[in-house]
């Protein structure tokens, strides 16, 4: 596949799971940006945000994304929930001619998944905080090249097929 695919969307929307399956079906390498940041720094994104602040984390995130794109190792990249919001990241993604796919999942589905996972989400620790963040980010997610609407009950195969159809691959 000639074009790298970048998966974006709100926390809990399924970026990593769908990106892994898409990469497997396309027989390309998948990189989870949050996992790469953790491997690079020895701290999770949540720990970085809590300890160093969101601005410092976003700098690390952009540097890591740049390294992944420059290496051309990934056919599919799962972004963190806020990576697409940063203009510098969108510019990098555009510079490398990536196809961007927004997983448009209703907030209630995302929130249920966040609660179920029990992971620390420093930018969305309460439902109200997460809902406000979701509403602020939606207009920026809409800048993605492709929008895949996800109700939350679809089979993984259906979602991957929808993405492949949108990408014509």
C-alpha positions as CSV (number, residue, x, y, z in Angstrom):
1,X,0.0,0.0,0.0
2,X,1.5,3.3,-1.1
3,X,-0.3,5.6,1.3
4,X,-0.1,5.6,5.1
5,X,-3.5,5.5,6.8
6,X,-3.9,7.5,10.0
7,X,-6.8,6.7,12.3
8,X,-8.2,9.4,14.5
9,X,-11.1,10.0,16.8
10,X,-12.1,10.5,20.4
11,X,-10.7,8.4,23.3
12,X,-12.5,5.1,23.5
13,X,-13.7,5.2,19.9
14,X,-11.6,2.1,18.9
15,X,-8.7,3.6,17.0
16,X,-6.1,1.0,18.2
17,X,-8.3,-2.0,17.7
18,X,-9.5,-1.0,14.3
19,X,-6.0,0.1,13.2
20,X,-4.5,-3.2,14.2
21,X,-7.2,-5.1,12.2
22,X,-6.9,-2.8,9.2
23,X,-3.1,-3.2,9.1
24,X,-3.4,-7.0,9.4
25,X,-5.9,-7.1,6.5
26,X,-3.6,-4.8,4.4
27,X,-0.5,-6.8,5.4
28,X,1.3,-3.6,6.6
29,X,2.8,-2.5,9.9
30,X,0.6,-0.8,12.4
31,X,2.0,1.8,14.9
32,X,0.0,2.9,17.9
33,X,1.3,6.3,18.6
34,X,0.5,6.2,22.4
35,X,2.3,2.9,22.7
36,X,5.3,4.3,20.8
37,X,5.4,7.3,23.1
38,X,5.3,5.0,26.1
39,X,8.2,2.9,24.7
40,X,10.2,6.1,23.9
41,X,9.7,7.8,27.2
42,X,9.1,5.0,29.7
43,X,5.9,6.8,30.7
44,X,2.3,6.5,29.4
45,X,0.6,9.5,27.9
46,X,-1.5,9.9,31.0
47,X,1.6,9.9,33.2
48,X,3.3,12.5,30.9
49,X,0.3,14.8,31.0
50,X,-0.1,14.4,34.8
51,X,3.6,14.9,35.5
52,X,4.7,17.4,32.8
53,X,1.5,18.9,31.6
54,X,-0.4,18.6,28.3
55,X,1.8,21.0,26.4
56,X,5.0,19.0,27.1
57,X,3.2,15.8,26.2
58,X,2.0,17.3,22.9
59,X,5.5,18.2,22.0
60,X,6.6,14.6,22.6
61,X,3.6,13.4,20.7
62,X,4.4,15.5,17.6
63,X,8.1,14.5,17.7
64,X,7.2,10.8,17.9
65,X,4.6,11.2,15.0
66,X,7.3,12.9,13.0
67,X,9.8,10.1,13.6
68,X,7.2,7.4,12.7
69,X,6.3,9.3,9.5
70,X,9.9,9.9,8.5
71,X,10.8,6.2,9.0
72,X,7.9,5.2,6.7
73,X,7.6,2.0,8.8
74,X,3.9,2.2,9.4
75,X,1.2,1.5,6.9
76,X,-1.4,2.3,9.5
77,X,-1.1,4.7,12.5
78,X,-3.5,4.9,15.4
79,X,-3.2,8.4,16.8
80,X,-4.0,9.3,20.4
81,X,-7.3,11.0,20.9
82,X,-5.8,14.5,20.9
83,X,-3.1,14.1,18.3
84,X,-5.3,15.1,15.4
85,X,-6.4,18.3,17.3
86,X,-2.9,19.7,17.0
87,X,-2.4,21.7,13.8
88,X,1.3,20.7,13.6
89,X,0.3,17.0,13.6
90,X,-2.3,17.6,10.8
91,X,0.3,19.4,8.8
92,X,2.8,16.5,9.2
93,X,0.1,14.0,8.2
94,X,-0.6,16.1,5.1
95,X,3.1,16.6,4.4
96,X,3.5,12.8,4.2
97,X,0.3,12.5,2.1
98,X,-1.4,10.2,4.6
99,X,-5.1,9.3,4.3
100,X,-6.9,10.4,7.5
101,X,-9.8,8.4,8.8
102,X,-12.1,9.7,11.6
103,X,-14.0,7.2,13.6
104,X,-17.1,9.1,14.4
105,X,-18.5,7.4,17.5
106,X,-21.2,8.8,19.8
107,X,-20.0,10.2,23.1
108,X,-22.1,7.8,25.1
109,X,-20.4,4.8,23.4
110,X,-16.9,6.3,24.0
111,X,-17.7,7.1,27.6
112,X,-19.0,3.5,28.3
113,X,-15.7,2.1,26.9
114,X,-13.6,4.6,28.9
115,X,-15.4,3.6,32.1
116,X,-15.1,-0.1,31.3
117,X,-11.4,0.1,30.5
118,X,-10.8,1.8,33.8
119,X,-7.7,3.6,32.4
120,X,-6.6,7.0,33.7
121,X,-7.7,9.7,31.3
122,X,-6.3,12.9,32.7
123,X,-8.1,15.1,30.2
124,X,-11.4,13.3,30.7
125,X,-11.6,12.0,34.3
126,X,-15.3,12.8,34.7
127,X,-18.1,12.3,32.3
128,X,-18.8,16.1,32.1
129,X,-15.1,16.9,31.5
130,X,-14.9,14.2,28.8
131,X,-18.2,15.4,27.1
132,X,-16.9,19.0,27.0
133,X,-13.7,17.8,25.4
134,X,-15.6,15.6,22.9
135,X,-17.7,18.6,21.8
136,X,-14.6,20.9,21.4
137,X,-12.8,18.3,19.4
138,X,-15.6,17.2,17.0
139,X,-15.2,20.2,14.6
140,X,-11.5,19.4,14.2
141,X,-12.0,15.6,13.7
142,X,-14.3,16.6,10.8
143,X,-11.2,17.8,9.0
144,X,-10.1,14.2,8.3
145,X,-10.3,13.0,4.8
146,X,-12.7,10.2,5.5
147,X,-15.5,9.9,8.2
148,X,-16.6,6.4,9.3
149,X,-19.8,6.6,11.4
150,X,-19.7,4.0,14.2
151,X,-22.8,3.3,16.3
152,X,-20.8,1.0,18.6
153,X,-22.4,-2.3,17.9
154,X,-20.9,-3.1,14.5
155,X,-18.7,-6.1,13.9
156,X,-15.0,-5.3,13.5
157,X,-15.0,-6.8,10.0
158,X,-17.8,-4.4,8.9
159,X,-15.8,-1.3,10.1
160,X,-12.6,-2.4,8.5
161,X,-14.5,-3.1,5.3
162,X,-16.0,0.4,5.4
163,X,-12.6,1.9,5.8
164,X,-11.1,-0.2,3.0
165,X,-14.0,0.8,0.8
166,X,-13.6,4.5,1.6
167,X,-9.8,4.2,0.9
168,X,-10.5,2.1,-2.2
169,X,-8.0,-0.6,-1.1
